[in-house]
Amino acid sequence: METTRRVVLAGGSGFLGRSLAQVLEARGYEVIILTRSPAPGSAREVAWDGRTLGDWCARLEGAVAVVNLTGRSVDCRYTLENRREILSSRLDSVRVLGEAIRRCATPPSVSVQAASLAIYGNSGEAVRDESSPPGEGFSVDVCRQWEQAFAEQRSPGTRQVLLRIGFALGRDGGALGSLARLARWGLGGTVGSGQQYVSWLHLDDLNALFLRAIEHPSMHGVYNATGPSPVTNAEFMRTLRHVLRRPWSPPAPAWAVRVGARLLGTEAELALSGRRGLPQRLMAEGFQFRHTDLSEALEDLLGTRHAPAAAKSASA
């Protein structure tokens, strides 16, 4: 099979995958989405289970890149069953993609793995870059095993890039929509102490990072895929209220967050923990973020200046 401008998105039917697929197609790539529930008759959606080899493997042959976005959402109660699924969904997909790549006569030029800044744990005010050690806890343990599994899938014909993604802000999915609804309902106050850091980035910049990982042969290894201007939760919520033209909202103390999380079927640590991540490697390599001011980014996404996301150059 001849090399094409094909990019395979594993687990590409979610929030990040849908947005990235649009950007890739606008740049002339053929996009193939590996999903457990392909749309009937879809030419670009291909069935896979995220665990076993199958007919989908042929789509990797001669591809430009494979991007793995697979992983069960962590927005749930951390029961034993959910913990197992959170971990297995990540490890299984990494390993089966690695096996499929090794079987290719013409393997993808690059394998891009989506990971998480959660590897640094609840790190308080300490700045965390790619050289910082992991933190502690369940989420950290998942991230460590996840990254180790990816590192073990080395193939001589395929460059590897791992992106530790922060809090991605977008219009059509992710957590920002939920936070905006709460703020509009008068529930957009500071969460817990408000001192936990939010390492955010605009979805346009995240898509540009994916494109850069695909198109720049010099990019390899682990990168913090987050913006250069992390803020505290108190500042984030204050800015969100300002952009939405909402008055002061009552703070949500930690005990109330824990009660609310249990009622909503999620974990309080998702809101009460934070990390002050910086994209040190990207900045050293000259990557230019388009959105570095939180107020401007939120206004772009939630304010009056709504415009469809366009394909941006991934050039530094």
Secondary structure as GFF3:
##gff-version 3
##sequence-region A 1 316
A	DSSP	beta_strand	6	10	.	.	.	ID=ss1
A	DSSP	alpha_helix	15	26	.	.	.	ID=ss2
A	DSSP	beta_strand	30	35	.	.	.	ID=ss3
A	DSSP	beta_strand	45	47	.	.	.	ID=ss4
A	DSSP	three_ten_helix	55	60	.	.	.	ID=ss5
A	DSSP	beta_strand	65	68	.	.	.	ID=ss6
A	DSSP	alpha_helix	80	102	.	.	.	ID=ss7
A	DSSP	beta_strand	110	116	.	.	.	ID=ss8
A	DSSP	three_ten_helix	117	120	.	.	.	ID=ss9
A	DSSP	beta_strand	127	128	.	.	.	ID=ss10
A	DSSP	alpha_helix	138	151	.	.	.	ID=ss11
A	DSSP	beta_strand	159	165	.	.	.	ID=ss12
A	DSSP	beta_strand	167	169	.	.	.	ID=ss13
A	DSSP	alpha_helix	175	184	.	.	.	ID=ss14
A	DSSP	beta_strand	197	198	.	.	.	ID=ss15
A	DSSP	beta_strand	200	202	.	.	.	ID=ss16
A	DSSP	alpha_helix	203	215	.	.	.	ID=ss17
A	DSSP	beta_strand	221	225	.	.	.	ID=ss18
A	DSSP	beta_strand	231	232	.	.	.	ID=ss19
A	DSSP	alpha_helix	233	243	.	.	.	ID=ss20
A	DSSP	alpha_helix	254	264	.	.	.	ID=ss21
A	DSSP	alpha_helix	269	272	.	.	.	ID=ss22
A	DSSP	beta_strand	276	277	.	.	.	ID=ss23
A	DSSP	alpha_helix	280	284	.	.	.	ID=ss24
A	DSSP	alpha_helix	294	302	.	.	.	ID=ss25
###
